[in-house]
Amino acid sequence: MKTTKIHILISCLFIFSVLSCNQKKEQKIKTMSITQTETKLDLLDLQTKNKLGKDTVVAIINDPVYHKAKKYKAVSASILIKNEIDLTKIDPKNTKIVFECKDGYKPEMPLELFLNAKPYLAFQDLDAPKGTKWEAIIKDGNEMNAAPFYIVYTSVSEKDTRYKWPYNLVKIHLEPLNKSTLELYPLKNRKLETGYTLFKNQCLTCHSINGIGGTMGPELNYPRSVTEYWKENELVDYIVNPASFRNKVKMPTLGITKQQSQEIVDYLKYMSENKKKI
């Protein structure tokens, strides 16, 4: 009897410790405060005002967009940001840079990582055909143009996915690093954290949930969730291989497994019960 009581006590203590850890994690996410100020740079406006900075020629050994060596006229993106924004009032470690492109694409990365990479803001393609400023980009049978601006790096591997190479760039935003986490994290069901992480890394640059994210693709949660008008099994298959559903589809193949796609769909189903009016 005494042994049974001890076992029960130990079990209770273990359960209490697990719940306590989860509560602390939830409290931490809930109470994370957005302390960083939000700032926006309109690159076309700065160009019109002749405020981009001193231009130079940069050579990229293997450009990930054109898949070959390229040369551009560019300005230092880090110097441009430091000239236009007082970084003494911002904590780079808790700030992210969001790139706003003409087509609604919105990739992001930590500001500190970006500044340390010595990035360049390219505004002219020196390999472009005569009479043009940019060589055409051919992607999945679609022809695109990199204008007006394109972020490039001379000392970063094109295979390192931490670094973003956005073209069609028009604006740069500095935002709190935890901004999207506060709004999109599945607080009520931690089993969906994997799906949330996959969505954040693979989908948020093009799609939005409750107005948070890119606008290149459709909003996925408001007023109706994509899970409310797609058959679940077909949505899972579409995320894995969009081209098997639509000809010349703009959505790329993400290289994820069917199980990972299911994790994303499960997360989207959760968010369908947590809508916020845009």
C-alpha positions as CSV (number, residue, x, y, z in Angstrom):
1,M,0.0,0.0,0.0
2,K,2.8,2.3,0.9
3,T,4.7,1.5,-2.3
4,T,1.5,2.2,-4.3
5,K,1.1,5.7,-2.6
6,I,4.8,6.5,-3.5
7,H,4.2,5.5,-7.1
8,I,1.1,7.7,-7.3
9,L,3.0,10.6,-5.7
10,I,5.9,10.3,-8.2
11,S,3.4,10.1,-11.1
12,C,1.6,13.2,-9.9
13,L,4.9,15.1,-9.5
14,F,5.9,14.1,-13.1
15,I,2.6,15.1,-14.6
16,F,2.8,18.4,-12.7
17,S,6.3,19.1,-13.9
18,V,5.3,18.4,-17.6
19,L,2.2,20.6,-17.3
20,S,4.3,23.3,-15.6
21,C,6.8,23.3,-18.4
22,N,4.1,23.5,-21.0
23,Q,2.4,26.3,-19.1
24,K,5.7,28.2,-18.9
25,K,6.3,27.8,-22.6
26,E,2.7,28.9,-23.4
27,Q,3.1,31.9,-21.0
28,K,6.4,32.8,-22.7
29,I,4.8,32.9,-26.1
30,K,1.8,34.7,-24.9
31,T,3.8,37.4,-23.1
32,M,6.5,37.9,-25.7
33,S,6.3,41.6,-26.3
34,I,6.9,43.3,-29.6
35,T,9.5,45.8,-28.5
36,Q,11.1,46.5,-31.8
37,T,9.7,49.4,-33.9
38,E,8.5,48.7,-37.4
39,T,10.3,50.6,-40.3
40,K,9.7,50.6,-44.0
41,L,12.0,51.7,-46.9
42,D,10.5,52.5,-50.2
43,L,13.4,51.7,-52.6
44,L,11.9,53.3,-55.7
45,D,11.3,56.5,-53.7
46,L,14.9,56.4,-52.5
47,Q,16.1,55.9,-56.1
48,T,14.1,58.8,-57.3
49,K,15.6,61.0,-54.6
50,N,19.2,59.7,-55.5
51,K,19.6,58.3,-52.0
52,L,20.5,54.6,-52.8
53,G,24.2,55.3,-52.3
54,K,27.4,54.8,-54.3
55,D,27.1,52.1,-57.0
56,T,29.6,49.4,-57.8
57,V,29.9,46.3,-60.0
58,V,29.4,42.9,-58.3
59,A,30.1,39.5,-59.7
60,I,28.1,36.4,-58.6
61,I,29.8,33.1,-59.3
62,N,26.6,31.0,-59.4
63,D,23.4,33.1,-59.3
64,P,20.6,31.0,-57.8
65,V,17.9,32.7,-59.9
66,Y,19.7,32.7,-63.3
67,H,21.7,29.5,-62.5
68,K,24.9,30.9,-64.0
69,A,27.6,33.6,-63.4
70,K,26.2,37.1,-63.4
71,K,27.4,40.7,-63.1
72,Y,25.3,43.6,-61.8
73,K,25.4,47.3,-61.0
74,A,24.5,47.5,-57.3
75,V,24.8,49.4,-54.1
76,S,25.6,48.1,-50.6
77,A,22.3,47.1,-49.0
78,S,23.7,47.2,-45.5
79,I,25.1,50.7,-45.9
80,L,21.8,51.9,-47.4
81,I,19.9,50.6,-44.4
82,K,22.4,52.1,-41.9
83,N,22.1,55.5,-43.7
84,E,18.3,55.5,-43.7
85,I,17.6,53.9,-40.3
86,D,19.1,54.6,-36.9
87,L,20.2,51.1,-35.9
88,T,21.2,52.3,-32.4
89,K,17.4,52.2,-31.7
90,I,17.0,48.7,-33.0
91,D,18.2,45.4,-31.6
92,P,19.2,43.4,-34.8
93,K,19.1,40.1,-32.9
94,N,15.4,40.6,-32.3
95,T,14.5,42.1,-35.6
96,K,13.8,40.6,-39.0
97,I,14.0,42.0,-42.5
98,V,11.0,41.4,-44.7
99,F,11.4,41.9,-48.5
100,E,8.2,43.1,-50.3
101,C,8.2,42.2,-54.0
102,K,5.9,43.5,-56.7
103,D,4.1,40.2,-57.1
104,G,3.3,39.9,-53.4
105,Y,6.2,37.6,-52.5
106,K,7.4,38.4,-49.0
107,P,10.5,36.4,-47.9
108,E,12.1,37.3,-44.6
109,M,15.3,36.5,-42.6
110,P,17.0,37.8,-39.4
111,L,18.3,41.3,-39.8
112,E,21.6,40.5,-38.0
113,L,22.2,37.6,-40.5
114,F,21.4,39.8,-43.4
115,L,23.7,42.7,-42.4
116,N,26.6,40.4,-41.6
117,A,26.4,38.8,-45.1
118,K,27.4,42.1,-46.8
119,P,24.4,42.1,-49.2
120,Y,24.0,44.2,-52.4
121,L,21.0,45.8,-53.9
122,A,21.3,45.2,-57.7
123,F,19.5,47.7,-60.0
124,Q,20.9,46.7,-63.4
125,D,21.9,43.5,-65.0
126,L,25.2,44.0,-66.9
127,D,24.6,40.7,-68.8
128,A,21.2,41.8,-70.1
129,P,20.6,41.9,-73.9
130,K,21.5,45.3,-75.6
131,G,18.8,47.9,-75.0
132,T,17.4,46.2,-71.8
133,K,18.2,46.5,-68.1
134,W,17.5,42.9,-67.1
135,E,17.8,39.5,-68.7
136,A,14.5,37.6,-68.6
137,I,14.1,34.9,-65.9
138,I,12.5,31.7,-67.1
139,K,10.9,29.7,-64.3
140,D,8.6,26.7,-64.8
141,G,7.8,27.9,-68.4
142,N,7.0,31.4,-67.2
143,E,9.0,34.5,-68.2
144,M,9.7,37.1,-65.5
145,N,11.7,40.2,-65.0
146,A,13.9,41.0,-61.9
147,A,13.3,44.7,-62.1
148,P,13.4,47.0,-60.2
149,F,15.7,45.6,-57.6
150,Y,17.3,42.2,-56.7
151,I,19.2,41.3,-53.5
152,V,22.5,39.4,-54.2
153,Y,25.5,38.3,-52.2
154,T,29.1,37.8,-53.2
155,S,30.2,35.7,-50.2
156,V,27.2,33.5,-49.5
157,S,26.6,30.1,-51.0
158,E,23.5,29.9,-53.2
159,K,22.7,26.6,-51.4
160,D,22.3,28.2,-48.0
161,T,18.6,28.6,-47.6
162,R,19.0,31.0,-44.7
163,Y,19.7,33.7,-47.2
164,K,17.0,35.2,-49.4
165,W,17.6,36.4,-53.0
166,P,14.4,38.3,-53.7
167,Y,13.9,40.0,-57.1
168,N,11.1,42.4,-58.2
169,L,11.9,44.0,-54.9
170,V,10.2,47.3,-54.1
171,K,10.2,47.8,-50.3
172,I,12.1,46.6,-47.3
173,H,10.5,46.3,-43.8
174,L,12.1,45.9,-40.4
175,E,9.8,44.1,-38.0
176,P,10.0,42.4,-34.6
177,L,11.5,38.9,-35.0
178,N,8.5,37.3,-33.2
179,K,5.7,39.2,-34.9
180,S,4.2,36.3,-36.9
181,T,4.9,33.8,-34.0
182,L,2.6,35.8,-31.7
183,E,-0.3,35.6,-34.2
184,L,0.1,32.2,-35.8
185,Y,1.6,29.8,-33.3
186,P,-0.8,26.9,-32.3
187,L,-1.0,27.7,-28.6
188,K,-4.0,25.4,-28.0
189,N,-2.5,22.3,-29.6
190,R,1.3,21.9,-29.5
191,K,1.1,18.7,-31.5
192,L,0.7,21.0,-34.5
193,E,4.0,22.8,-34.0
194,T,5.7,20.7,-36.8
195,G,3.0,21.8,-39.2
196,Y,3.3,25.4,-38.1
197,T,7.1,25.3,-38.6
198,L,6.7,23.8,-42.0
199,F,4.1,26.4,-43.0
200,K,6.2,29.3,-41.7
201,N,9.3,28.1,-43.6
202,Q,7.7,26.8,-46.8
203,C,4.4,28.8,-47.3
204,L,4.3,32.1,-45.5
205,T,6.4,34.0,-48.0
206,C,3.7,33.6,-50.6
207,H,0.5,32.9,-48.6
208,S,-1.1,34.7,-45.7
209,I,-3.2,33.5,-42.7
210,N,-5.4,36.2,-41.2
211,G,-3.6,38.7,-43.3
212,I,-0.1,37.8,-42.1
213,G,2.3,36.7,-44.8
214,G,2.8,37.1,-48.5
215,T,0.2,38.1,-51.1
216,M,1.7,36.3,-54.1
217,G,-0.7,33.4,-53.5
218,P,-4.2,33.5,-52.0
219,E,-5.1,34.2,-48.3
220,L,-5.6,30.7,-46.8
221,N,-7.8,31.3,-43.7
222,Y,-10.2,34.3,-44.1
223,P,-13.0,34.5,-44.8
224,R,-13.0,30.8,-45.5
225,S,-10.1,28.4,-44.8
226,V,-8.7,26.5,-47.8
227,T,-9.5,23.4,-45.7
228,E,-13.2,24.3,-46.0
229,Y,-13.5,24.1,-49.7
230,W,-10.7,21.6,-50.7
231,K,-11.0,17.9,-50.1
232,E,-8.4,17.1,-47.5
233,N,-6.7,14.3,-49.4
234,E,-6.5,16.3,-52.6
235,L,-5.1,19.4,-50.7
236,V,-2.4,17.2,-49.3
237,D,-1.5,15.9,-52.7
238,Y,-1.6,19.4,-54.3
239,I,0.9,20.8,-51.8
240,V,3.3,18.0,-52.6
241,N,3.0,18.3,-56.4
242,P,1.0,21.4,-57.6
243,A,1.9,20.7,-61.3
244,S,-0.1,17.4,-61.1
245,F,-3.3,19.5,-60.6
246,R,-2.7,22.6,-62.7
247,N,-0.9,23.4,-66.0
248,K,1.8,26.1,-65.7
249,V,1.0,26.5,-62.0
250,K,2.9,29.3,-60.3
251,M,3.2,27.4,-57.0
252,P,6.6,25.6,-57.0
253,T,7.3,22.1,-55.9
254,L,8.5,22.4,-52.3
255,G,10.3,19.1,-52.0
256,I,8.3,18.0,-49.0
257,T,6.9,14.5,-48.2
258,K,3.2,13.6,-48.1
259,Q,3.5,13.3,-44.3
260,Q,4.9,16.8,-44.1
261,S,2.1,18.1,-46.3
262,Q,-0.4,16.4,-44.0
263,E,1.2,18.2,-41.0
264,I,0.7,21.5,-42.9
265,V,-3.0,20.7,-43.6
266,D,-3.6,19.7,-40.0
267,Y,-2.2,23.1,-38.9
268,L,-4.4,24.9,-41.5
269,K,-7.4,23.0,-40.1
270,Y,-6.5,24.3,-36.6
271,M,-6.2,27.9,-37.9
272,S,-9.6,27.6,-39.6
273,E,-11.0,27.7,-36.0
274,N,-8.9,30.7,-35.1
275,K,-9.9,33.2,-37.8
276,K,-9.4,37.0,-37.4
277,K,-11.1,39.5,-39.6
278,I,-8.7,41.2,-42.0
